[in-house]
């Protein structure tokens, strides 16, 4: 298995993590930034989403290989 496919598998694994962090009510506190209170769970979910998206943009697209990337992109967006 090549590196782009490994990263794609990681992205597929991160999808339920993203959904659980975003959907399950957890109180990890809040962060105040620019006079706005933001829940920490939303920040963590955004970071997980960003990591999953960056692996697609940076690594998978830079290799000329047949990957599972379109499948994981569809799962991540929908």
DSSP file (Angstrom, degrees, kcal/mol; ACC not computed):
  #  RESIDUE AA STRUCTURE BP1 BP2  ACC     N-H-->O    O-->H-N    N-H-->O    O-->H-N    TCO  KAPPA ALPHA  PHI   PSI    X-CA   Y-CA   Z-CA
    1    1 A X              0   0    0      0, 0.0     2,-0.1     0, 0.0     0, 0.0   0.000 360.0 360.0 360.0 130.0    0.0    0.0    0.0
    2    2 A X     >  -     0   0    0      1,-0.1     4,-1.8     4,-0.0     3,-0.2  -0.312 360.0-101.7 -83.8 169.5    1.4    3.3   -1.0
    3    3 A X  H  > S+     0   0    0      1,-0.2     4,-2.6     2,-0.2     5,-0.2   0.887 117.9  54.9 -61.3 -44.1    1.6    6.5    1.1
    4    4 A X  H  > S+     0   0    0      1,-0.2     4,-2.0     2,-0.2    -1,-0.2   0.899 109.3  48.6 -58.6 -38.1   -1.4    8.3   -0.5
    5    5 A X  H  > S+     0   0    0     -3,-0.2     4,-2.2     2,-0.2    -1,-0.2   0.875 109.6  52.3 -68.4 -35.7   -3.6    5.3    0.2
    6    6 A X  H  X S+     0   0    0     -4,-1.8     4,-2.1     2,-0.2    -2,-0.2   0.928 110.5  47.7 -63.4 -44.0   -2.4    5.2    3.8
    7    7 A X  H  X S+     0   0    0     -4,-2.6     4,-2.2     1,-0.2    -2,-0.2   0.869 109.9  53.3 -64.8 -35.2   -3.3    8.8    4.2
    8    8 A X  H  X S+     0   0    0     -4,-2.0     4,-2.3    -5,-0.2    -1,-0.2   0.900 106.8  51.5 -66.2 -40.2   -6.7    8.2    2.6
    9    9 A X  H  X S+     0   0    0     -4,-2.2     4,-2.2     2,-0.2    -2,-0.2   0.904 109.2  51.4 -61.4 -40.9   -7.4    5.4    5.1
   10   10 A X  H  X S+     0   0    0     -4,-2.1     4,-2.0     1,-0.2    -2,-0.2   0.907 108.7  51.5 -62.2 -41.1   -6.4    7.8    7.9
   11   11 A X  H  X S+     0   0    0     -4,-2.2     4,-0.9     1,-0.2    -2,-0.2   0.911 109.0  50.0 -61.9 -41.9   -8.9   10.4    6.5
   12   12 A X  H  X S+     0   0    0     -4,-2.3     4,-0.6     1,-0.2     3,-0.5   0.883 111.1  49.6 -64.7 -37.2  -11.6    7.7    6.4
   13   13 A X  H  X S+     0   0    0     -4,-2.2     4,-0.9     1,-0.2     3,-0.3   0.844 106.5  56.6 -68.4 -33.2  -10.9    6.9   10.0
   14   14 A X  H  X S+     0   0    0     -4,-2.0     4,-2.8     1,-0.2    -1,-0.2   0.693  89.5  76.4 -73.1 -18.2  -11.0   10.6   11.0
   15   15 A X  H  X S+     0   0    0     -4,-0.9     4,-2.4    -3,-0.5    -1,-0.2   0.949  97.9  41.8 -61.8 -50.8  -14.6   11.0    9.6
   16   16 A X  H  X S+     0   0    0     -4,-0.6     4,-2.8    -3,-0.3     5,-0.2   0.877 113.6  54.6 -64.8 -33.2  -16.3    9.3   12.6
   17   17 A X  H  X S+     0   0    0     -4,-0.9     4,-2.5     2,-0.2     5,-0.2   0.941 109.5  47.6 -61.0 -46.2  -14.0   11.1   15.0
   18   18 A X  H  X S+     0   0    0     -4,-2.8     4,-2.1     1,-0.2    -2,-0.2   0.925 113.8  46.9 -58.7 -46.9  -15.0   14.4   13.5
   19   19 A X  H  X S+     0   0    0     -4,-2.4     4,-2.8     2,-0.2     5,-0.3   0.886 112.4  49.1 -66.2 -39.5  -18.7   13.5   13.6
   20   20 A X  H  X S+     0   0    0     -4,-2.8     4,-2.2     2,-0.2    -1,-0.2   0.931 112.4  47.5 -66.0 -45.0  -18.5   12.3   17.2
   21   21 A X  H  < S+     0   0    0     -4,-2.5     5,-0.2    -5,-0.2    -2,-0.2   0.893 119.0  41.2 -63.0 -38.7  -16.7   15.4   18.4
   22   22 A X  H  < S+     0   0    0     -4,-2.1    -2,-0.2    -5,-0.2    -1,-0.2   0.870 123.3  35.0 -77.8 -36.8  -19.1   17.7   16.6
   23   23 A X  H  < S+     0   0    0     -4,-2.8     2,-0.4    -5,-0.2    -3,-0.2   0.841  97.1  80.0 -92.6 -35.3  -22.4   15.9   17.4
   24   24 A X  S  < S-     0   0    0     -4,-2.2     2,-0.8    -5,-0.3     0, 0.0  -0.596  86.4-117.5 -78.8 127.9  -22.0   14.5   20.9
   25   25 A X        +     0   0    0     -2,-0.4     2,-0.4     2,-0.0    -1,-0.1  -0.513  48.3 161.3 -70.0 109.1  -22.5   17.1   23.6
   26   26 A X        -     0   0    0     -2,-0.8     2,-0.8    -5,-0.2    15,-0.2  -0.969  33.9-142.3-126.6 143.3  -19.3   17.4   25.5
   27   27 A X        +     0   0    0     -2,-0.4     3,-0.1     1,-0.1    -2,-0.0  -0.821  36.4 151.7-110.5  94.3  -18.2   20.3   27.6
   28   28 A X        -     0   0    0     -2,-0.8    -1,-0.1     1,-0.4     2,-0.1   0.274  61.9-106.2 -99.8   8.7  -14.6   21.0   27.2
   29   29 A X        -     0   0    0     -3,-0.1    11,-2.3     2,-0.0    -1,-0.4  -0.433  36.5 -83.5  97.5-174.7  -15.0   24.6   28.0
   30   30 A X  E     -A   39   0A   0      9,-0.3     2,-0.4    -2,-0.1     9,-0.2  -0.917  21.4-142.8-132.2 159.0  -14.9   27.7   25.8
   31   31 A X  E     -A   38   0A   0      7,-2.9     7,-3.2    -2,-0.3     2,-0.6  -0.982  14.5-143.4-120.7 132.6  -12.3   30.0   24.3
   32   32 A X  E     +A   37   0A   0     -2,-0.4     2,-0.4     5,-0.2     5,-0.2  -0.869  28.2 165.3 -99.5 122.4  -12.9   33.7   24.0
   33   33 A X  E >   -A   36   0A   0      3,-2.7     3,-0.9    -2,-0.6    -2,-0.1  -0.983  68.5  -8.2-140.1 124.5  -11.4   35.2   20.9
   34   34 A X  T 3  S-     0   0    0     -2,-0.4    -1,-0.1     1,-0.2     3,-0.1   0.908 128.9 -56.6  54.2  46.0  -12.2   38.7   19.5
   35   35 A X  T 3  S+     0   0    0      1,-0.2     2,-0.4    -3,-0.0    -1,-0.2   0.741 115.8 116.5  59.1  27.5  -15.0   39.0   22.1
   36   36 A X  E <   -A   33   0A   0     -3,-0.9    -3,-2.7     2,-0.0     2,-0.6  -0.991  61.8-137.4-125.7 132.6  -16.6   35.8   20.8
   37   37 A X  E     -A   32   0A   0     -2,-0.4     2,-0.5    -5,-0.2    -5,-0.2  -0.798  24.1-174.5 -91.2 119.8  -17.0   32.7   22.9
   38   38 A X  E     -A   31   0A   0     -7,-3.2    -7,-2.9    -2,-0.6     2,-0.1  -0.960  25.4-121.0-117.9 127.2  -16.2   29.5   20.9
   39   39 A X  E >>  -A   30   0A   0     -2,-0.5     4,-1.3    -9,-0.2     3,-0.6  -0.421  16.8-132.8 -64.8 139.1  -16.7   26.0   22.3
   40   40 A X  H 3> S+     0   0    0    -11,-2.3     4,-2.6     1,-0.2     5,-0.2   0.832 104.4  63.2 -61.9 -33.2  -13.5   24.0   22.4
   41   41 A X  H 3> S+     0   0    0    -12,-0.4     4,-2.4     1,-0.2    -1,-0.2   0.876 101.9  50.4 -61.7 -36.3  -15.3   21.0   20.8
   42   42 A X  H <> S+     0   0    0     -3,-0.6     4,-2.1     2,-0.2    -1,-0.2   0.872 110.0  50.2 -68.9 -35.7  -15.9   23.1   17.7
   43   43 A X  H  X S+     0   0    0     -4,-1.3     4,-2.1     2,-0.2    -2,-0.2   0.923 112.1  47.1 -66.5 -43.8  -12.3   24.1   17.5
   44   44 A X  H  X S+     0   0    0     -4,-2.6     4,-2.4     2,-0.2    -2,-0.2   0.915 112.0  50.3 -64.4 -42.9  -11.1   20.4   17.8
   45   45 A X  H  X S+     0   0    0     -4,-2.4     4,-2.3     1,-0.2    -1,-0.2   0.897 110.1  50.7 -61.9 -40.0  -13.6   19.3   15.2
   46   46 A X  H  X S+     0   0    0     -4,-2.1     4,-2.4     2,-0.2    -1,-0.2   0.883 110.0  50.0 -65.3 -38.0  -12.4   22.0   12.8
   47   47 A X  H  X S+     0   0    0     -4,-2.1     4,-2.6     2,-0.2    -2,-0.2   0.905 110.3  49.3 -66.8 -41.2   -8.8   20.9   13.4
   48   48 A X  H  X S+     0   0    0     -4,-2.4     4,-2.2     2,-0.2    -2,-0.2   0.921 113.0  47.8 -62.9 -43.0   -9.7   17.3   12.7
   49   49 A X  H  X S+     0   0    0     -4,-2.3     4,-2.2     2,-0.2    -2,-0.2   0.903 111.5  50.6 -63.2 -41.3  -11.5   18.4    9.5
   50   50 A X  H  X S+     0   0    0     -4,-2.4     4,-3.0     2,-0.2     5,-0.2   0.912 109.8  49.5 -64.4 -42.8   -8.5   20.5    8.5
   51   51 A X  H  X S+     0   0    0     -4,-2.6     4,-1.9     1,-0.2    -1,-0.2   0.922 112.1  48.6 -62.1 -43.3   -6.0   17.7    9.0
   52   52 A X  H  X S+     0   0    0     -4,-2.2     4,-0.9     1,-0.2    -1,-0.2   0.876 115.6  44.2 -64.5 -37.2   -8.2   15.4    6.9
   53   53 A X  H  X S+     0   0    0     -4,-2.2     4,-2.3     2,-0.2    -2,-0.2   0.883 110.0  54.1 -75.6 -39.1   -8.5   18.0    4.1
   54   54 A X  H  X S+     0   0    0     -4,-3.0     4,-3.3     1,-0.2     5,-0.5   0.872 102.8  57.1 -65.7 -36.7   -4.9   19.0    4.1
   55   55 A X  H  X>S+     0   0    0     -4,-1.9     5,-1.9    -5,-0.2     4,-1.1   0.882 109.4  47.1 -62.1 -34.7   -3.7   15.4    3.6
   56   56 A X  I  <>S+     0   0    0     -4,-0.9     5,-1.3     3,-0.2    -2,-0.2   0.950 117.8  40.6 -68.2 -48.8   -5.8   15.3    0.5
   57   57 A X  I  <5S+     0   0    0     -4,-2.3    -2,-0.2     3,-0.2    -3,-0.2   0.924 124.9  33.4 -66.9 -45.9   -4.6   18.6   -0.9
   58   58 A X  I  <5S+     0   0    0     -4,-3.3     4,-0.3    -5,-0.2    -3,-0.2   0.957 129.8  17.7 -82.3 -52.6   -0.9   18.2    0.0
   59   59 A X  I  X5S+     0   0    0     -4,-1.1     4,-0.6    -5,-0.5     3,-0.4   0.928 120.7  48.1 -93.9 -49.0    0.1   14.6   -0.2
   60   60 A X  I >4<S+     0   0    0     -5,-1.9     3,-0.8     1,-0.2     5,-0.3   0.894 114.3  46.9 -65.5 -40.2   -2.5   12.6   -2.3
   61   61 A X  T 34<S+     0   0    0     -5,-1.3    -1,-0.2    -6,-0.2    -2,-0.1   0.714 104.9  61.4 -75.0 -19.8   -2.6   15.1   -5.1
   62   62 A X  T 34 S+     0   0    0     -3,-0.4     2,-0.4    -4,-0.3    -1,-0.2   0.602  96.3  70.7 -83.2 -10.0    1.2   15.4   -5.3
   63   63 A X  S << S-     0   0    0     -3,-0.8     2,-1.5    -4,-0.6    -4,-0.0  -0.883  77.4-137.1-107.1 137.0    1.6   11.7   -6.1
   64   64 A X        +     0   0    0     -2,-0.4     2,-0.3     2,-0.1    -3,-0.1  -0.667  62.6 121.2 -88.5  82.8    0.6   10.2   -9.5
   65   65 A X  S    S-     0   0    0     -2,-1.5     2,-0.6    -5,-0.3    -2,-0.1  -0.972  71.6-104.8-142.5 154.5   -1.0    7.1   -8.0
   66   66 A X        +     0   0    0     -2,-0.3     2,-0.2     2,-0.1   -61,-0.1  -0.732  55.2 170.7 -80.5 120.1   -4.4    5.5   -8.1
   67   67 A X        -     0   0    0     -2,-0.6     3,-0.3   -63,-0.1     4,-0.1  -0.716  50.6-118.5-127.3 174.7   -5.9    6.2   -4.7
   68   68 A X  S >> S+     0   0    0     -2,-0.2     4,-1.9     1,-0.2     3,-0.6   0.212  77.3 116.9 -91.8  11.3   -9.1    6.0   -2.7
   69   69 A X  H 3>  +     0   0    0      1,-0.3     4,-2.6     2,-0.2     5,-0.2   0.858  67.9  53.2 -55.6 -44.8   -9.0    9.8   -2.3
   70   70 A X  H 3> S+     0   0    0     -3,-0.3     4,-2.1     1,-0.2    -1,-0.3   0.886 109.3  51.1 -60.6 -34.8  -12.3   10.5   -4.2
   71   71 A X  H <> S+     0   0    0     -3,-0.6     4,-2.0     2,-0.2    -1,-0.2   0.944 112.9  43.5 -65.2 -47.5  -14.1    8.0   -2.0
   72   72 A X  H  X S+     0   0    0     -4,-1.9     4,-2.4     1,-0.2    -2,-0.2   0.852 111.2  55.2 -69.9 -32.4  -12.9    9.6    1.2
   73   73 A X  H  X S+     0   0    0     -4,-2.6     4,-2.2    -5,-0.2     5,-0.3   0.918 108.6  48.3 -64.6 -41.9  -13.5   13.1   -0.1
   74   74 A X  H  X S+     0   0    0     -4,-2.1     4,-2.1    -5,-0.2    -2,-0.2   0.903 113.3  47.4 -63.9 -40.6  -17.1   12.2   -0.8
   75   75 A X  H  < S+     0   0    0     -4,-2.0    -2,-0.2     1,-0.2    -1,-0.2   0.879 112.7  49.4 -67.9 -37.3  -17.5   10.7    2.7
   76   76 A X  H  < S+     0   0    0     -4,-2.4    -2,-0.2     1,-0.2    -1,-0.2   0.883 116.0  40.6 -71.1 -38.6  -15.9   13.7    4.3
   77   77 A X  H  <        0   0    0     -4,-2.2    -2,-0.2     1,-0.2    -1,-0.2   0.876 360.0 360.0 -80.0 -38.3  -18.0   16.3    2.6
   78   78 A X     <        0   0    0     -4,-2.1    -1,-0.2    -5,-0.3    -2,-0.2   0.481 360.0 360.0 -83.7 360.0  -21.4   14.5    2.7
